[in-house]
């Protein structure tokens, strides 16, 4: 029994010594923390005596924790020579105070002992007041500039005096447009000239020596593949009448009408006013049924009118001019006029276009019989009851259409009247229609 007790005391002493060594090793490790890795072992020290984290961890795991040991063991641990590193707090505080002393400080003192605004804010206020005063002073003074204007004379200078003709260039251009429009009523190739003229691109010059106006107007010749040519017109400055015709072979019409060629394929009719001031505008297609290319142009106008989507409302009128009258001796008046009557009655029906196309396929500018025209009407699905009723009163209808053509002085067909004040031909329908609509919109 005694041996066992002694042996137990030796074990306790051994354990106490081992714990003391572990505490010393832990203190050494804590001392080296924050300083990087511990220095390498000196040469001559065996690897067994090296203290590593791995050995300490293994030793701690093998032995029970300090808290589980008897009081005597705890006392030995507390009495060990383990030293905890001290932090020099006072030294750090002294360092911060020295750093603060070196930093520059902006000290703003109040303007008075009682507080209030400081000198910096007072200076800013004074600067703002000075700037406002400068602005007020500068606004009271006006910079006066002396501008020397040169005297501009539009028509030249004679004896240091500006030439002042009786009429201006705009009036001279209008007079030239009137001369050109007169050729629309001539029985020649120049009758197309007013519809292809471009007066907006004209040049107007005053000739002071001869007291005349020279107007040069470009036009596109439809015969020469729309080649642009020029027409020169001389007008007396005193009354804007024509000095001489630009073509010696074909004199201008006498008397010259008051219509004017305004361009874009349109001629403005004198003393005629617009029927409508809003859309849709009316368009009257007036033609002799035996006029050259009349039925082909009729189909063309119907197709082009539909593209305006209700902006233009076209009606069709058929009259008997020289084309029909030349056929009277051979075919008689009634048979010759029968085609015009059928066309007039069919124009109010939806399938009018089909009826025109069916006739035009076999048309040779000779009158057709009543049976032939009835056959075309049935093939075009026209309402035959409505056709018979219209044909019964056709004389009154044809007389009204002839009066309308006379009112607009239509002598050559086919011709189109747009909004009761512009005249054009089928070849220039789109241009004239666009011009008419533009004038309608510009007057709003």
C-alpha positions as CSV (number, residue, x, y, z in Angstrom):
1,X,0.0,0.0,0.0
2,X,2.8,2.4,0.9
3,X,4.5,1.8,-2.5
4,X,1.4,2.6,-4.3
5,X,1.0,6.0,-2.5
6,X,4.6,7.0,-3.3
7,X,4.2,6.0,-6.8
8,X,1.1,8.2,-7.0
9,X,3.1,11.2,-5.6
10,X,5.8,10.6,-8.2
11,X,3.1,10.6,-10.9
12,X,1.7,13.9,-9.6
13,X,5.1,15.5,-9.4
14,X,5.7,14.3,-13.0
15,X,2.4,15.7,-14.1
16,X,3.1,19.1,-12.4
17,X,6.5,19.3,-14.0
18,X,5.0,18.5,-17.4
19,X,2.3,21.1,-17.1
20,X,4.9,23.7,-16.0
21,X,6.9,23.0,-19.1
22,X,3.8,23.3,-21.3
23,X,2.9,26.7,-19.7
24,X,6.4,27.9,-20.4
25,X,6.1,26.8,-24.0
26,X,2.7,28.5,-24.4
27,X,4.0,31.7,-22.9
28,X,6.9,31.6,-25.4
29,X,4.5,31.1,-28.3
30,X,2.2,34.0,-27.1
31,X,5.3,36.2,-26.9
32,X,6.2,35.5,-30.5
33,X,2.7,36.1,-31.9
34,X,2.4,39.2,-34.1
35,X,6.1,39.1,-34.8
36,X,5.9,36.7,-37.7
37,X,7.3,33.2,-37.6
38,X,9.5,32.2,-34.6
39,X,13.2,32.2,-35.3
40,X,14.8,29.0,-36.4
41,X,16.4,26.8,-33.7
42,X,20.1,27.3,-33.0
43,X,22.5,24.9,-34.4
44,X,23.3,22.1,-31.9
45,X,19.8,21.9,-30.4
46,X,18.2,18.6,-31.1
47,X,15.0,18.2,-33.0
48,X,13.4,16.6,-29.9
49,X,13.7,19.9,-27.9
50,X,12.1,22.1,-30.6
51,X,8.7,23.5,-29.5
52,X,6.2,23.6,-32.2
53,X,2.5,24.3,-32.3
54,X,1.9,20.7,-33.3
55,X,3.8,19.4,-30.2
56,X,2.0,21.7,-27.9
57,X,-1.4,20.8,-29.3
58,X,-0.6,17.1,-29.0
59,X,0.6,17.6,-25.4
60,X,-2.6,19.5,-24.4
61,X,-4.8,16.9,-26.0
62,X,-3.0,14.1,-24.1
63,X,-3.3,15.8,-20.7
64,X,-6.4,17.0,-18.9
65,X,-7.3,20.7,-18.9
66,X,-5.9,23.0,-16.1
67,X,-9.4,23.6,-14.8
68,X,-9.8,19.9,-14.0
69,X,-6.6,19.7,-11.9
70,X,-6.4,19.9,-8.1
71,X,-5.9,23.3,-6.3
72,X,-2.2,22.5,-5.7
73,X,-1.6,22.2,-9.4
74,X,-3.4,25.6,-10.1
75,X,-1.1,27.2,-7.5
76,X,2.0,25.9,-9.2
77,X,0.8,27.3,-12.5
78,X,0.0,30.7,-11.1
79,X,3.4,30.9,-9.5
80,X,5.2,30.1,-12.7
81,X,7.4,32.7,-14.3
82,X,5.2,33.3,-17.3
83,X,5.3,37.0,-18.3
84,X,2.5,38.7,-20.3
85,X,3.8,41.4,-22.7
86,X,2.7,44.9,-21.7
87,X,1.3,47.5,-24.2
88,X,2.7,50.9,-24.1
89,X,-0.6,52.9,-24.1
90,X,1.0,56.0,-22.8
91,X,3.5,56.1,-25.6
92,X,0.8,55.8,-28.3
93,X,-1.2,58.6,-26.7
94,X,1.9,60.8,-26.8
95,X,2.5,60.0,-30.5
96,X,-1.1,61.0,-31.4
97,X,-0.8,64.3,-29.6
98,X,2.5,65.1,-31.4
99,X,0.8,64.3,-34.8
100,X,-2.2,66.5,-34.0
101,X,0.1,69.4,-33.2
102,X,1.8,69.2,-36.7
103,X,-1.6,69.3,-38.7
104,X,-2.6,72.9,-40.0
105,X,-5.7,74.3,-38.5
106,X,-8.2,76.9,-40.1
107,X,-9.3,79.2,-37.4
108,X,-12.2,81.5,-38.2
109,X,-12.9,84.1,-35.5
110,X,-16.1,85.9,-35.2
111,X,-16.2,89.5,-36.2
112,X,-17.2,90.7,-32.8
113,X,-16.7,89.6,-29.2
114,X,-20.4,88.8,-29.0
115,X,-20.3,86.2,-31.9
116,X,-22.3,86.4,-35.2
117,X,-20.8,86.5,-38.7
118,X,-17.1,85.8,-39.1
119,X,-14.8,87.8,-41.4
120,X,-14.9,85.2,-44.2
121,X,-18.7,85.4,-44.6
122,X,-18.6,89.2,-44.4
123,X,-16.0,89.3,-47.2
124,X,-18.2,87.1,-49.4
125,X,-21.3,89.3,-48.8
126,X,-19.3,92.4,-49.8
127,X,-18.1,90.7,-53.0
128,X,-21.7,89.8,-54.0
129,X,-22.8,93.4,-53.4
130,X,-20.0,94.8,-55.6
131,X,-20.9,92.4,-58.4
132,X,-24.6,93.4,-58.3
133,X,-23.6,97.0,-58.4
134,X,-21.4,96.4,-61.5
135,X,-24.3,94.7,-63.3
136,X,-26.6,97.6,-62.6
137,X,-24.1,100.1,-63.8
138,X,-23.4,98.2,-67.0
139,X,-27.1,97.8,-67.8
140,X,-27.6,101.5,-67.8
141,X,-25.2,102.1,-70.6
142,X,-26.1,101.2,-74.2
143,X,-23.5,100.5,-76.8
144,X,-24.3,102.5,-79.9
145,X,-23.1,101.1,-83.1
146,X,-22.9,103.1,-86.3
147,X,-24.0,101.1,-89.2
148,X,-23.4,102.3,-92.7
149,X,-26.0,100.9,-95.1
150,X,-25.1,100.7,-98.8
151,X,-27.8,101.8,-101.1
152,X,-29.1,98.8,-103.1
153,X,-30.9,99.4,-106.3
154,X,-32.7,96.3,-107.7
155,X,-33.1,97.5,-111.3
156,X,-29.9,99.5,-111.6
157,X,-28.7,103.1,-111.1
158,X,-28.9,106.0,-113.5
159,X,-27.3,109.4,-112.6
160,X,-26.8,108.2,-109.0
161,X,-30.5,107.5,-108.8
162,X,-32.2,104.1,-108.5
163,X,-34.3,103.1,-111.5
164,X,-37.9,102.6,-110.6
165,X,-40.0,100.9,-113.4
166,X,-43.7,101.3,-113.4
167,X,-44.2,97.6,-112.7
168,X,-42.1,95.3,-110.6
169,X,-40.6,91.9,-111.6
170,X,-43.4,89.9,-110.0
171,X,-46.0,91.7,-112.2
172,X,-43.8,91.2,-115.3
173,X,-43.7,87.4,-114.6
174,X,-47.5,87.3,-114.2
175,X,-47.9,89.1,-117.5
176,X,-45.6,86.5,-119.2
177,X,-47.6,83.7,-117.6
178,X,-50.7,85.2,-119.2
179,X,-49.1,85.2,-122.6
180,X,-48.1,81.6,-122.3
181,X,-51.6,80.5,-121.1
182,X,-53.1,81.9,-124.2
183,X,-51.4,79.3,-126.3
184,X,-53.6,76.6,-124.7
185,X,-56.4,77.7,-127.0
186,X,-54.4,77.5,-130.3
187,X,-54.8,74.7,-132.7
188,X,-51.1,73.7,-132.8
189,X,-48.5,71.8,-131.0
190,X,-47.9,74.9,-128.8
191,X,-51.2,74.2,-127.1
192,X,-49.3,71.9,-124.8
193,X,-46.8,74.6,-123.8
194,X,-48.8,76.1,-120.9
195,X,-49.0,72.7,-119.1
196,X,-45.2,72.1,-119.3
197,X,-43.9,75.5,-118.4
198,X,-42.1,76.0,-115.0
199,X,-42.7,79.7,-114.1
200,X,-41.3,79.3,-110.6
201,X,-37.8,78.7,-112.1
202,X,-38.0,81.8,-114.5
203,X,-35.6,84.7,-114.5
204,X,-36.9,88.2,-114.9
205,X,-34.6,91.1,-115.9
206,X,-35.3,94.8,-116.6
207,X,-33.6,96.3,-119.7
208,X,-33.3,100.0,-118.8
209,X,-31.9,101.1,-122.2
210,X,-34.9,99.7,-124.1
211,X,-37.4,100.0,-121.2
212,X,-38.5,96.4,-121.5
213,X,-38.9,93.4,-119.4
214,X,-37.1,90.1,-120.4
215,X,-38.7,87.0,-119.0
216,X,-36.9,83.6,-119.6
217,X,-39.1,80.7,-118.7
218,X,-38.0,77.0,-118.8
219,X,-40.3,74.2,-119.9
220,X,-40.0,70.5,-120.5
221,X,-40.7,69.6,-124.1
222,X,-42.9,66.4,-124.1
223,X,-42.1,65.7,-127.7
224,X,-38.3,65.8,-127.1
225,X,-38.4,63.4,-124.1
226,X,-39.0,66.1,-121.5
227,X,-35.8,68.0,-122.5
228,X,-35.6,71.3,-120.8
229,X,-35.8,74.3,-123.1
230,X,-36.2,78.1,-122.6
231,X,-38.7,80.6,-123.9
232,X,-37.8,84.3,-123.9
233,X,-40.6,86.8,-123.8
234,X,-40.2,90.6,-124.1
235,X,-42.7,92.9,-122.5
236,X,-43.1,96.7,-122.7
237,X,-42.4,98.2,-119.3
238,X,-45.1,100.8,-119.8
239,X,-48.1,98.4,-120.0
240,X,-46.6,94.8,-119.9
241,X,-47.9,94.0,-123.3
242,X,-46.0,91.6,-125.6
243,X,-43.3,93.3,-127.7
244,X,-43.1,90.5,-130.2
245,X,-44.0,86.8,-130.3
246,X,-41.2,84.4,-129.4
247,X,-42.3,82.4,-132.5
248,X,-42.6,84.2,-135.8
249,X,-44.5,81.2,-137.3
250,X,-47.3,81.1,-134.7
251,X,-48.4,84.5,-133.4
252,X,-49.9,84.7,-129.9
253,X,-53.7,84.4,-129.7
254,X,-55.6,87.6,-130.1
255,X,-57.0,88.7,-127.8
256,X,-54.8,87.2,-125.1
257,X,-56.9,85.6,-122.3
258,X,-56.6,86.6,-118.7
259,X,-55.7,83.0,-117.7
260,X,-52.3,82.4,-116.2
261,X,-49.9,79.4,-116.4
262,X,-49.1,78.9,-112.8
263,X,-46.9,75.8,-113.3
264,X,-47.2,72.1,-112.3
265,X,-49.4,71.5,-115.3
266,X,-52.1,73.9,-114.1
267,X,-53.6,77.0,-115.7
268,X,-55.5,79.3,-113.4
269,X,-58.8,80.4,-114.9
270,X,-59.6,84.1,-114.8
271,X,-62.7,85.2,-112.9
272,X,-63.3,81.8,-111.5
273,X,-63.4,81.0,-107.8
274,X,-62.9,77.8,-105.9
275,X,-65.9,75.6,-105.4
276,X,-64.7,74.1,-102.1
277,X,-62.4,75.4,-99.4
278,X,-62.1,71.9,-97.8
279,X,-61.5,68.4,-99.1
280,X,-62.8,66.7,-101.2
281,X,-62.4,69.1,-104.2
282,X,-64.4,68.5,-107.4
283,X,-62.8,67.5,-110.7
284,X,-64.6,67.6,-114.0
285,X,-63.3,65.3,-116.7
286,X,-64.7,66.8,-120.0
287,X,-64.1,65.1,-123.3
288,X,-65.5,64.4,-126.7
289,X,-65.9,60.6,-126.9
290,X,-64.2,60.5,-130.3
291,X,-61.3,62.7,-129.2
292,X,-57.9,61.2,-129.6
293,X,-57.0,58.8,-126.7
294,X,-60.2,60.0,-124.9
295,X,-61.2,56.5,-123.6
296,X,-57.7,55.6,-122.6
297,X,-57.3,58.8,-120.7
298,X,-60.7,58.2,-119.1
299,X,-59.5,54.9,-117.6
300,X,-56.2,56.6,-116.5
301,X,-58.0,59.4,-114.6
302,X,-60.3,56.9,-112.8
303,X,-57.3,54.9,-111.5
304,X,-55.4,58.1,-110.5
305,X,-58.4,59.6,-108.7
306,X,-58.7,56.5,-106.5
307,X,-55.2,57.0,-105.3
308,X,-56.2,60.3,-103.6
309,X,-58.4,58.4,-101.2
310,X,-61.4,60.7,-101.2
311,X,-59.6,64.0,-101.5
312,X,-60.7,64.4,-105.1
313,X,-64.3,63.7,-106.3
314,X,-64.3,63.2,-110.1
315,X,-67.3,63.4,-112.4
316,X,-67.3,62.8,-116.1
317,X,-68.9,64.9,-118.9
318,X,-69.2,64.1,-122.6
319,X,-69.7,66.8,-125.2
320,X,-69.7,66.8,-129.0
321,X,-67.1,69.0,-130.5
322,X,-65.3,68.9,-133.8
323,X,-64.3,65.3,-133.4
324,X,-67.9,64.1,-133.3
325,X,-69.1,66.7,-135.8
326,X,-66.7,65.4,-138.4
327,X,-68.5,62.0,-138.3
328,X,-72.1,63.4,-138.7
329,X,-72.0,63.4,-142.5
330,X,-71.1,59.7,-142.6
331,X,-72.9,58.2,-139.6
332,X,-75.6,60.7,-138.8
333,X,-76.0,62.7,-135.6
334,X,-78.0,60.2,-133.6
335,X,-75.7,57.2,-134.2
336,X,-72.6,59.3,-133.7
337,X,-73.9,60.7,-130.3
338,X,-75.1,57.3,-129.1
339,X,-71.6,56.5,-127.6
340,X,-71.6,59.7,-125.6
341,X,-75.0,59.1,-124.2
342,X,-74.2,55.5,-123.1
343,X,-71.0,56.8,-121.4
344,X,-72.9,59.6,-119.6
345,X,-75.5,57.2,-118.2
346,X,-73.0,54.5,-117.2
347,X,-70.7,57.0,-115.4
348,X,-73.0,57.1,-112.4
349,X,-72.8,53.3,-111.8
350,X,-70.1,51.4,-109.9
351,X,-69.0,49.3,-112.9
352,X,-68.4,52.3,-115.1
353,X,-64.7,51.5,-115.4
354,X,-65.3,48.0,-116.6
355,X,-67.7,49.3,-119.2
356,X,-65.1,51.8,-120.5
357,X,-62.4,49.2,-120.7
358,X,-64.6,46.7,-122.6
359,X,-65.5,49.4,-125.2
360,X,-61.9,50.6,-125.5
361,X,-60.6,47.1,-126.4
362,X,-62.4,47.2,-129.8
363,X,-62.7,50.9,-130.3
364,X,-61.6,52.3,-133.7
365,X,-63.0,55.8,-133.4
366,X,-66.2,54.9,-135.4
367,X,-69.7,55.1,-134.0
368,X,-71.2,51.8,-132.5
369,X,-74.7,50.5,-132.9
370,X,-77.2,50.4,-130.1
371,X,-77.1,46.6,-129.9
372,X,-73.3,46.6,-129.5
373,X,-73.3,49.2,-126.7
374,X,-76.1,47.2,-124.9
375,X,-74.0,44.1,-125.1
376,X,-71.0,45.8,-123.5
377,X,-73.3,47.2,-120.8
378,X,-74.6,43.7,-119.9
379,X,-71.1,42.2,-119.9
380,X,-70.0,45.0,-117.5
381,X,-72.9,44.1,-115.2
382,X,-74.5,47.5,-115.4
383,X,-78.0,48.0,-114.0
384,X,-80.0,47.9,-117.3
385,X,-83.2,49.3,-115.7
386,X,-81.2,52.3,-114.5
387,X,-79.6,52.6,-117.9
388,X,-83.0,52.7,-119.7
389,X,-84.4,55.3,-117.3
390,X,-81.3,57.5,-117.9
391,X,-81.4,57.1,-121.7
392,X,-85.0,58.3,-121.7
393,X,-84.0,61.7,-120.3
394,X,-80.5,61.8,-121.9
395,X,-81.2,65.0,-123.9
396,X,-81.4,67.1,-120.8
397,X,-78.3,65.5,-119.3
398,X,-76.2,66.1,-122.5
399,X,-77.4,69.8,-122.7
400,X,-76.3,70.4,-119.1
401,X,-72.9,68.9,-119.7
402,X,-72.5,71.1,-122.8
403,X,-73.3,74.2,-120.8
404,X,-70.8,73.3,-118.2
405,X,-68.1,72.9,-120.8
406,X,-69.0,76.3,-122.3
407,X,-68.9,78.0,-118.9
408,X,-65.2,76.9,-118.6
409,X,-64.5,77.7,-122.2
410,X,-63.5,74.1,-123.0
411,X,-62.8,73.9,-126.7
412,X,-60.1,71.2,-126.9
413,X,-60.7,67.8,-125.2
414,X,-60.0,65.9,-123.1
415,X,-59.7,68.6,-120.4
416,X,-60.0,68.5,-116.6
417,X,-61.3,71.3,-114.4
418,X,-60.0,71.1,-110.8
419,X,-61.9,72.8,-107.9
420,X,-63.7,75.1,-110.5
421,X,-60.6,77.3,-111.0
422,X,-57.7,75.3,-112.4
423,X,-57.5,73.7,-115.8
424,X,-55.2,70.8,-116.9
425,X,-54.8,67.9,-119.3
426,X,-54.9,64.1,-118.4
427,X,-51.1,63.8,-118.8
428,X,-50.6,66.4,-116.0
429,X,-53.5,65.4,-113.8
430,X,-51.4,64.3,-110.8
431,X,-49.2,67.4,-110.8
432,X,-52.2,69.8,-111.2
433,X,-54.2,67.9,-108.5
434,X,-51.3,68.2,-106.0
435,X,-51.0,71.9,-106.8
436,X,-54.7,72.4,-106.3
437,X,-54.6,70.6,-102.9
438,X,-51.5,72.6,-101.8
439,X,-53.3,75.9,-102.6
440,X,-56.3,74.6,-100.6
441,X,-54.1,73.8,-97.6
442,X,-52.1,77.1,-97.8
443,X,-55.2,79.2,-97.5
444,X,-56.2,77.6,-94.2
